[in-house]
Amino acid sequence: MEEPTGGSALAAPDPYDVMAYYYDLFARASAAGHQTSPNGDAFAGPARAGDVVLDFGSGTGTLALRLAELGCTVHCFEPSRGMRAVHLAKLSARPELAARTVLLPAGATGLPTGVDYALCAGVLQCLDGPDRRKLFADLAGAVRPGGLLALDMLTDGRPSTWELRTAARTTVAGVEYRLRTSSEALTDSTMRRRAEYTASLDGRTVQQETVSRMLFTVPRPAVHRELAEAGFALLDPPPGLPEDFVLARRSGGPGAVDRPPTGAAR
Ligand SMILES: C[S@@+](CC[C@H](N)C(=O)[O-])C[C@H]1O[C@@H](n2cnc3c(N)ncnc32)[C@H](O)[C@@H]1O
């Protein structure tokens, strides 16, 4: 059977462009036990005012704005046009933060160098093993010795599976939005994640879009090994952070200045 998509039958849309429309709505409206976006406190914790930050896969810019508010200069790379559009709209309303932000399509330029803190929030599941290893090598070239890297989505390595269930629900401007998701294992390292977005007015559906994307497992031992190979040393996780979160330090060269290994929420 054909997969329903959010656009014309001729060209399947980038799922992230569809997701961008709803992303911030549901980031604040996760149903109990379901996480729809990365933990902002965990990722903001290591940043310090004045840091040069690299936000890889910056989405709608929620974290990037928070880090710019802290006084960081934030270099954002994001492949989805829809996600960038939401971020740009926020930046155009906050010129003081836009002045400390660079927002580019992923791959538009090489990564900056001399980065104090790099983060990949909610991104690793989008990459297969070779792309993940390439990313770690690229990040090792970007982050200065002693600088920090934060990642999430690490698991035991098994594909996650669940039947269609409500992940979040919220009412905004008189319209009720519901997100339902399911996850199906395709291989021992890949899964198909479906997201069904419904908007209803007085119980009548006025908009419905379903997107499906392939995601990859992020096995903890493999990631630990790959980070070490790329030149990152794992730090003990600060207490109270999500289990899937990891913080690492770019191994020192001459004159390396270590950042404190804090990841505690501000
Ligand atoms: C779950 S969202 C997280 C967005 C944002 N980091 C946040 O914390 O809200 C995953 C993001 O990764 C981006 N992404 C997917 N594949 C990517 C890739 N190969 N390189 C960089 N970003 C990617 C998506 O477009 C999407 O914006």
The ligand as an SDF file (V2000), in Angstrom:
LIG
                    3D

 27 29  0  0  0  0  0  0  0  0999 V2000
   14.6930   15.9450   16.1000 C   0  0  0  0  0  0  0  0  0  0  0  0
   15.1930   17.3040   15.1330 S   0  0  0  0  0  0  0  0  0  0  0  0
   16.1840   18.1880   16.3270 C   0  0  0  0  0  0  0  0  0  0  0  0
   16.3000   19.6470   16.0100 C   0  0  0  0  0  0  0  0  0  0  0  0
   17.0570   20.4950   17.0240 C   0  0  0  0  0  0  0  0  0  0  0  0
   18.4400   20.0780   17.1640 N   0  0  0  0  0  0  0  0  0  0  0  0
   16.3990   20.5130   18.3780 C   0  0  0  0  0  0  0  0  0  0  0  0
   17.0860   20.2740   19.3730 O   0  0  0  0  0  0  0  0  0  0  0  0
   15.2060   20.7930   18.4580 O   0  0  0  0  0  0  0  0  0  0  0  0
   16.4250   16.5720   14.0860 C   0  0  0  0  0  0  0  0  0  0  0  0
   17.0360   17.5720   13.1210 C   0  0  0  0  0  0  0  0  0  0  0  0
   18.1280   16.9600   12.4500 O   0  0  0  0  0  0  0  0  0  0  0  0
   18.1250   17.4080   11.1170 C   0  0  0  0  0  0  0  0  0  0  0  0
   18.8580   16.4550   10.2900 N   0  0  0  0  0  0  0  0  0  0  0  0
   18.4120   15.3380    9.6940 C   0  0  0  0  0  0  0  0  0  0  0  0
   19.3940   14.7500    8.9940 N   0  0  0  0  0  0  0  0  0  0  0  0
   20.4890   15.5090    9.1550 C   0  0  0  0  0  0  0  0  0  0  0  0
   21.8200   15.4400    8.6690 C   0  0  0  0  0  0  0  0  0  0  0  0
   22.2120   14.4460    7.8730 N   0  0  0  0  0  0  0  0  0  0  0  0
   22.6770   16.4190    9.0140 N   0  0  0  0  0  0  0  0  0  0  0  0
   22.2770   17.4410    9.8100 C   0  0  0  0  0  0  0  0  0  0  0  0
   21.0340   17.5480   10.3090 N   0  0  0  0  0  0  0  0  0  0  0  0
   20.1580   16.6000    9.9840 C   0  0  0  0  0  0  0  0  0  0  0  0
   16.6540   17.4950   10.7640 C   0  0  0  0  0  0  0  0  0  0  0  0
   16.4090   18.3020    9.6370 O   0  0  0  0  0  0  0  0  0  0  0  0
   16.0750   18.0410   12.0490 C   0  0  0  0  0  0  0  0  0  0  0  0
   16.0290   19.4430   12.0430 O   0  0  0  0  0  0  0  0  0  0  0  0
  1  2  1  0
  2  3  1  0
  2 10  1  0
  3  4  1  0
  4  5  1  0
  5  6  1  0
  5  7  1  0
  7  8  2  0
  7  9  1  0
 10 11  1  0
 11 12  1  0
 11 26  1  0
 12 13  1  0
 13 14  1  0
 13 24  1  0
 14 15  1  0
 14 23  1  0
 15 16  2  0
 16 17  1  0
 17 18  1  0
 17 23  2  0
 18 19  1  0
 18 20  2  0
 20 21  1  0
 21 22  2  0
 22 23  1  0
 24 25  1  0
 24 26  1  0
 26 27  1  0
M  CHG  2   2   1   9  -1
M  END
$$$$
